Amino acid sequence: MKILIVGSSGTVGKAVSSRLGLDHTVLEASRRTYPSVDLTSDDSVRELFEVIGQVDAIVACTGTVPFKPLRDLAGSDYQDAFNDKVLGQIRLVNIGRDYLNDGGSFTLTTGILAREPILTGAAASMANGALESWVPAAATELDRGHRINAVSATVLAEAPGYHAFFPGFVPVPAARVAAAYAKSVEGTHTGKVYGVEG
Ligand SMILES: NC(=O)c1ccc[n+]([C@@H]2O[C@H](COP(=O)([O-])OP(=O)(O)OC[C@H]3O[C@@H](n4cnc5c(N)ncnc54)[C@H](OP(=O)(O)O)[C@@H]3O)[C@@H](O)[C@H]2O)c1
């Protein structure tokens, strides 16, 4: 398969790229690659696909959200979280469907905060929850055999900077999280949200 991975230089993306790169041709993209892509821009996403052409699977390992105490989260913070994590990945699907071969798949990234809150994580929880509601809905209407799933992992062992914000959560190795992306890409499921927890 020819697989586009957006966000492949990140903590999650690196592991996903290594795992899928074992058996497939991986095309890596982010704001700092060539060709580059910025998921907050329709034009940028279209330009990327015009350069790389048709693919068999599209994976997003992106999503930046502000972490702040609830009382400090302004409307603009929620908007930023929504624009980047939610609309960025939805944009990749909306535009990417024209460049995804029949029977191809989308795999998006959410996270455990959709179901287990932490202090300062309300905007992240909102974004993850929105995507986790959207993915099963989108799956019912995608055509040409396209599938869509999301991976919703807990904090990674390889992200120690976050561990103090996740008291009592058991971090998982990135390789375990990457296996969930492989299940989505190489399997048959659609409309699923794969939880990965310690
Ligand atoms: N780290 C964890 O423990 C963990 C656990 C569960 C879920 N998650 C989720 O996984 C996702 C990725 O997290 P991470 O920790 O791997 O983040 P990260 O290390 O900061 O990596 C983010 C990746 O996305 C790219 N990117 C950022 N904004 C982009 C944009 N607008 N357009 C295109 N690419 C963009 C970055 O590259 P450029 O800067 O070059 O664009 C980078 O490759 C997030 O949604 C996060 O909530 C993370």
The ligand as an SDF file (V2000), in Angstrom:
LIG
                    3D

 48 52  0  0  0  0  0  0  0  0999 V2000
    2.0860   12.0730   22.9060 N   0  0  0  0  0  0  0  0  0  0  0  0
    1.1810   11.3250   23.5420 C   0  0  0  0  0  0  0  0  0  0  0  0
    1.4480   10.7440   24.6170 O   0  0  0  0  0  0  0  0  0  0  0  0
   -0.1940   11.1380   22.9500 C   0  0  0  0  0  0  0  0  0  0  0  0
   -1.0530   10.1930   23.4840 C   0  0  0  0  0  0  0  0  0  0  0  0
   -2.3210   10.0220   22.9470 C   0  0  0  0  0  0  0  0  0  0  0  0
   -2.7300   10.8270   21.8930 C   0  0  0  0  0  0  0  0  0  0  0  0
   -1.8830   11.7630   21.3990 N   0  0  0  0  0  0  0  0  0  0  0  0
   -2.3550   12.5900   20.2910 C   0  0  0  0  0  0  0  0  0  0  0  0
   -1.5590   12.3100   19.1580 O   0  0  0  0  0  0  0  0  0  0  0  0
   -1.4620   13.5040   18.3500 C   0  0  0  0  0  0  0  0  0  0  0  0
    0.0040   13.7830   18.1020 C   0  0  0  0  0  0  0  0  0  0  0  0
    0.6320   13.9530   19.3540 O   0  0  0  0  0  0  0  0  0  0  0  0
    2.2380   13.9670   19.4740 P   0  0  0  0  0  0  0  0  0  0  0  0
    2.5500   13.9350   20.9170 O   0  0  0  0  0  0  0  0  0  0  0  0
    2.8120   12.9360   18.5570 O   0  0  0  0  0  0  0  0  0  0  0  0
    2.5360   15.4370   18.8990 O   0  0  0  0  0  0  0  0  0  0  0  0
    3.9140   16.0150   18.3770 P   0  0  0  0  0  0  0  0  0  0  0  0
    5.0590   15.1990   18.8480 O   0  0  0  0  0  0  0  0  0  0  0  0
    3.8690   17.4760   18.6870 O   0  0  0  0  0  0  0  0  0  0  0  0
    3.8170   15.8210   16.7790 O   0  0  0  0  0  0  0  0  0  0  0  0
    2.8540   16.5200   16.0170 C   0  0  0  0  0  0  0  0  0  0  0  0
    3.0770   16.1990   14.5530 C   0  0  0  0  0  0  0  0  0  0  0  0
    2.0780   16.8620   13.7780 O   0  0  0  0  0  0  0  0  0  0  0  0
    2.6850   17.7690   12.8420 C   0  0  0  0  0  0  0  0  0  0  0  0
    1.7830   18.9360   12.7470 N   0  0  0  0  0  0  0  0  0  0  0  0
    1.4610   19.7980   13.7360 C   0  0  0  0  0  0  0  0  0  0  0  0
    0.5860   20.7100   13.2820 N   0  0  0  0  0  0  0  0  0  0  0  0
    0.3680   20.4220   11.9700 C   0  0  0  0  0  0  0  0  0  0  0  0
   -0.4340   21.0070   10.9380 C   0  0  0  0  0  0  0  0  0  0  0  0
   -1.1770   22.1030   11.1680 N   0  0  0  0  0  0  0  0  0  0  0  0
   -0.4360   20.4460    9.7150 N   0  0  0  0  0  0  0  0  0  0  0  0
    0.3190   19.3340    9.4680 C   0  0  0  0  0  0  0  0  0  0  0  0
    1.0920   18.7270   10.4010 N   0  0  0  0  0  0  0  0  0  0  0  0
    1.1120   19.2790   11.6300 C   0  0  0  0  0  0  0  0  0  0  0  0
    4.0720   18.0720   13.4250 C   0  0  0  0  0  0  0  0  0  0  0  0
    5.0370   18.4060   12.4490 O   0  0  0  0  0  0  0  0  0  0  0  0
    5.3150   19.9340   11.9990 P   0  0  0  0  0  0  0  0  0  0  0  0
    5.5730   20.7170   13.2400 O   0  0  0  0  0  0  0  0  0  0  0  0
    6.4800   19.8160   11.0540 O   0  0  0  0  0  0  0  0  0  0  0  0
    4.0700   20.3760   11.2730 O   0  0  0  0  0  0  0  0  0  0  0  0
    4.4090   16.7030   14.0110 C   0  0  0  0  0  0  0  0  0  0  0  0
    4.8440   15.8250   12.9850 O   0  0  0  0  0  0  0  0  0  0  0  0
   -2.2000   14.6100   19.1280 C   0  0  0  0  0  0  0  0  0  0  0  0
   -3.5180   14.6930   18.6460 O   0  0  0  0  0  0  0  0  0  0  0  0
   -2.2000   14.0840   20.5430 C   0  0  0  0  0  0  0  0  0  0  0  0
   -3.2750   14.5790   21.3070 O   0  0  0  0  0  0  0  0  0  0  0  0
   -0.6260   11.9280   21.8780 C   0  0  0  0  0  0  0  0  0  0  0  0
  1  2  1  0
  2  3  2  0
  2  4  1  0
  4  5  1  0
  4 48  2  0
  5  6  2  0
  6  7  1  0
  7  8  2  0
  8  9  1  0
  8 48  1  0
  9 10  1  0
  9 46  1  0
 10 11  1  0
 11 12  1  0
 11 44  1  0
 12 13  1  0
 13 14  1  0
 14 15  2  0
 14 16  1  0
 14 17  1  0
 17 18  1  0
 18 19  2  0
 18 20  1  0
 18 21  1  0
 21 22  1  0
 22 23  1  0
 23 24  1  0
 23 42  1  0
 24 25  1  0
 25 26  1  0
 25 36  1  0
 26 27  1  0
 26 35  1  0
 27 28  2  0
 28 29  1  0
 29 30  1  0
 29 35  2  0
 30 31  1  0
 30 32  2  0
 32 33  1  0
 33 34  2  0
 34 35  1  0
 36 37  1  0
 36 42  1  0
 37 38  1  0
 38 39  2  0
 38 40  1  0
 38 41  1  0
 42 43  1  0
 44 45  1  0
 44 46  1  0
 46 47  1  0
M  CHG  2   8   1  16  -1
M  END
$$$$
